[in-house]
């Protein structure tokens, strides 16, 4: 396994796999503001902004043939994200979610996604070309939500892709993002995560999600578990607390940036992951990459919604 050192003189190709949904942000007066969001899509946008023309960032998903899907693609293209592997499925729709925030800026999500097009991203005939293309990328990025929405058959095919990609020296990046409502059971989620973790080079983890899914007592237990799997670089995201990093035997403790007023924590972790990954691929060490992640996340949580203005 290899840590995320710079990828050489060529322009790296990065594919992020997952789901973007219609986002409804509930305001204090009860009105709704419509946008788009999803964990891997949020990361793709912030990663594309950070890397600019130093990398090619592609998004891998399935959408419908509706006007919302049209608008998603238009916005992604405007962010410099490649659409080659965005499937458009006739008669289907993207998922939808609503964000409700309390006075402290903490979120509550309501989802409508059971029939979302992404569930067939890798299972319909059109998905074969996507699966064949992914091992040629330099970096593949996915999340626990990706694992949930792809379904059992899609996950099985993703694992095959990860194994082949790593044989071709691709770097595999995983954000744990565990959402219990997306899984039939905790045991099913555990099995799915364990099927992909042996292929991961960089694990970007939210501590609370690791505790909820695997029951780890503390951060040391999380690090021990990933060391046993063999993950060379593990980052524990802890919100307003310092993030903890273990990379090739070295330990780092990087304080978060203080924010006077938190408006909305949506995409805090996604943006951190994007800035961290961009910094590592550009040659920064883990501590400097974490500082970049904290800087971006501190800006994101002071603006409503997942994606702040450029």
N, C-alpha and C positions, 0 to 999 in steps of 0.2 A: 504494500500500500504506500501511497505517496501523499505528502502534504501539498498544499496549494501554493507552490512556488510559481514564479512567473512562467507563462506558457511559451516563451521563446519569441522570436522576431515576427512570427506570422500573426495575423489577426485571429484571435481565438473565436471559435463558434460555440455559443452557449445556448442550450435548449432548456426551457423551463416547462414542465409538464403539469397540467392541472386544469382548474375550472375558474372561469370568470362568470359572475352573476350580475343581474340587475340589482343595484343597491338602492334602498330607500332609507334615507336618514330622517328620523323623526325629530322635529324641532320642538322647542319648549311650548309653542302655541298649538301643538298637535298636527301642524302641517307636515308634509313629506317632501323632501328634496331628493330627486332621482339622479343617480349616477351609476357607475359600474365598479365592481371590486371583487376580489378573491385573493387568497393569500399568495399563491404563486404569481398571479397577474400583478399584484401590488409590487412584489419583489422584482418582477421583470421590468416594470416601468422605472422603478428607482435604479435598478442595475443599468438599464439602457441610458438613463440620464447621467449616471456616474461614469460609465465607460465611454460614452460618445462613439467616435469612430475608431476607438481602440479595440472594439470587439463587435461581433455580430450577435445580437440577442434575438432569438426566435421563441415564439410561444406555441405550445403544442396542446391543442384542445379540440373540442367539437362544439359547434353552435348550430342554431337553426337557420332557416331562410327568411326570418322575420326582420322587421325594421330595427329592433333593438340589437340584433346580431350584426346588422349592417353598420350601425353606429359604433358598436364595440370595435369592429375591424378598422373603421375610419380613425378612431381615436388611437388605437394601437399603432397604426401606421404613422400617425402624427408624432408618436413618441419614439419612432425609429425602430419599432419592434417588427421582426419579420413574420409574415403570415403564411409562409409556404405550407405549414403543417396545421393550419386551422381548417378543419373539415366543416363543411356546411351541409347539414342533413335536412332534406326536404320535409316539411311538415313538423319539424321539431322546434323547441324553444330552449333558451337558456334558463338556468335556475334563477331564483329571486330570493333576496333576504332583506330584512329590515333591522336597522341598528337603533336601539334605544339606549340612551346614556343617562346615568344618574348625575347628581350634583357634583360628584367627585370625578366625573369623566369616565367612570367604568361602564363597560358595555354589556348589553343583553341582546342576543341575536334571535330572530325568528326566521325560519327557513321554509321555502317552498322549492324543492329541488328533486323530488322523486322521479320526475319524468325528464330531467335535464338531458340534453343531447350528449353531454360529455360522457355519460354512462356507456355509450357505445363507441367511444373514441378508438378503442383497440379491437373491438369485436366484429365490426362490420367489414366487408371486403375492402373498403377504401382505407381502412386502418393499416393494411399490410404494408403499403408504401411508406407510411410514417414509421412503423416499427423497423423497417429495413434501413431507414435513413438515420435513426438515432445513434447507433453505435459509431458513426463517423464524426460525432461532435466531440469537442474537447472537454466540455463540461455538461453534465446532465444534472438538473436540479428538480426535486420534487418534494412533496410534503406528506404528512399523515393524512391530510384531507384528500390529496391525490389518491392515496391508497384506498380510502373509503369510497370515493365517488366512482372509481374505475370498476368496482365489483370484482368478484373472485376471478373470473376469466381474464379480465383486463389486468389485474395484479399479476397473475401468473405470466402473462406475456411481458409485462414490464420487468419482472425479475430476470427473464431470459435476456432482455435487452441490456440490463445493467451488467450482467455477467459478461456478455460479449463486448460491451463498450469498455469495460475495465481491461479486458484482454488486449484492446487496442490503445491502452494508456489514457483513456478518458478519466476525468476526475468526477466522482459522484458526490453530490451535496444533498443532504437531507435535513429538512426542518420538521420536527416531530409533530407539531400542531394536532394534538389529539382532541377530537370532538365526539364525546360519547354518543350523542344522538345520531351520529352517522353510522353507527355500528350495531349489528344484531346483538352483540354481547362484548363484554370486556375481553373475554377469552379469544374471540374472533379477531379483535384488534391486535391483541398481543401476538397471535400467530402471524398475522400479516406483517407487523413490524419486524418480527424476528426473521421473516423470510428475506427482507431487504437489507437489514443492518450489516451482514457480512460483506456487502458490496460497497459500503459507504466510506469515503475518504474524509469528509468533513460533516460532522453532525452539529447542527444548530438547534439547541434544545431549550425549551421553556421548562423550568424546574417543576412548576406545578403540574404540567402535563405529564412529565415522567413519573411523578408521584401518584397521580390519578390512575395512570395506565398500569404501571408496574409495581406500585407500592413501595418505592424506595424511601428509606428513612430520612436520608439527607443527601447533600450534594456529593459527599465522598462515596456514597453507595452508587450514585449514578456514574461517577467516573470509573469506579471499579468494574461495573457491569460493562461499560463500553470498552474498557481495557481488555476484558476477557473476550469480547467480540473481535477486537483488533483494530478498532477505529483510531487512526493516528492523530486526529485533530477533533477535539470536542469543545464546544462553546456552550456554557450554561447562561442563558438569558434570565435575569431576575428582576425585570422591571426597573424600579427606581434604585435598586441596590446594585452593587458592583457585579459585573459579569465575571465568571470564572472560566479559565481556559486551561486545557491540558493539550500540549502539542509536542509530540515526539519526546515525551518524558519531561518537558519543561512545564512549569505552572505559572500562570499569569492571573492577576487580580486587577481589574480595570474599573475604577469608579464610574458610575453614571453621571451625566450632567444634571445639575439641579434645574428644575423648572418651577417658576413661581405659581403658575396657574395651568393646570391640565384641562384642556377642553374636551379631548376625545382620544382615547388610547388605541383606536382602530389603526391597524397597520404599523404599530410601533415595532413589533417584532419583525415584521416583513421588511420594513425599511432598514432596521438594524442589519438584518441578514444581507440585504443588497449592498449596503456600504461596506460591510465586513468582507464579503466575497470580492467586490470590486477592488478593494485595497489589497487583499491577498494576491489576487491575480496580477496586480500592478507592481508587486514586489515588496509590499509592506509586511512587517512582521505581525504576529498575532496581537500584540498589545496595541500597536498603532492602528491596526484594522478595527479593533474593538472601540478605540476612541472615535474613529470615523463613524462607526455604527451608532454610538451614543449621540454624536453630534446630530446626525440626521434624524434619529428617533426623537430627540428632544424638540426638533422643529415640527415634526409630523404631529405630535400629540398636542400642539397648540393650535391646530386647525381642525375643523370638523371634517369628518369623512376620511376615507382611506388614502386618497391621493391629493397631496397639496399642490397648489399651482407651481408651475416651473419657476 
